[in-house]
Amino acid sequence: MERSEIIEKINLFLIEEIEIEEELLNEEALLKEDLGIDSLDFVDVVVIVEREFGFKIKPEEMTNVKTLGAFYDYIEKKVNS
């Protein structure tokens, strides 16, 4: 899957499901501080990622994922491995 497809899918559910303003979505945006994704929102994100991309997110793999760009990278790596 192309990175652009991954970004498009992730951004779409962040806008529609988590209600994040589209102009805030950039690769440098911090998930918690800039986008306001809290632990409850992250549960929703995990469920949507698992459904859309077909793999389970392991919490220990997410410890260093702080920015939206790092989240795209993580999903791209998992989808294409």
C-alpha positions in Angstrom: 0.0 0.0 0.0 1.3 3.4 -0.9 2.1 5.9 1.9 -0.3 8.4 0.3 -3.2 5.9 0.7 -2.2 5.3 4.3 -2.1 9.0 5.1 -5.4 9.6 3.4 -7.2 6.8 5.3 -5.7 7.9 8.7 -6.4 11.6 8.1 -10.0 10.8 7.1 -10.8 8.9 10.3 -9.0 11.4 12.5 -11.2 14.1 11.0 -14.5 12.2 10.9 -14.2 10.0 14.0 -11.9 11.9 16.4 -13.1 15.3 15.1 -9.6 16.8 14.6 -9.4 19.9 12.5 -7.9 19.0 9.1 -5.4 22.0 9.2 -3.8 20.4 12.3 -2.9 17.2 10.5 0.8 17.3 9.5 3.7 15.0 10.0 5.3 17.0 12.8 2.0 17.2 14.8 2.4 15.6 18.2 -0.4 13.1 18.8 -1.2 14.1 22.4 -0.1 17.8 22.6 -1.0 19.1 19.2 -3.9 16.8 18.1 -5.4 16.2 21.6 -5.6 12.4 21.1 -6.1 11.0 24.6 -6.2 7.4 25.7 -9.9 7.0 25.0 -9.4 8.4 21.5 -6.5 6.2 21.0 -8.6 3.1 21.7 -10.9 4.2 18.8 -7.8 4.8 16.6 -6.5 1.3 17.3 -9.9 -0.3 16.5 -10.1 1.6 13.2 -6.5 0.9 12.2 -7.0 -2.8 12.9 -10.2 -2.9 10.8 -8.8 -0.8 8.0 -5.3 -2.2 7.7 -5.8 -5.7 9.0 -3.2 -6.0 11.8 -3.1 -5.7 15.6 -1.3 -2.8 17.2 0.8 -3.8 20.1 1.0 -1.1 22.8 4.7 -1.7 23.3 5.4 -0.9 19.7 3.7 2.5 20.1 5.8 3.8 22.9 8.1 5.8 20.7 5.3 7.0 18.3 4.9 10.6 19.3 4.1 12.4 16.0 1.6 11.8 13.3 4.4 11.2 10.8 5.8 8.5 13.1 2.3 7.0 13.2 2.2 6.9 9.4 5.6 5.3 9.4 4.6 2.6 11.8 1.4 1.7 9.8 3.3 1.8 6.5 6.0 -0.6 7.9 3.4 -3.0 9.3 1.2 -3.0 6.2 4.1 -3.5 3.8 6.0 -6.2 5.9 
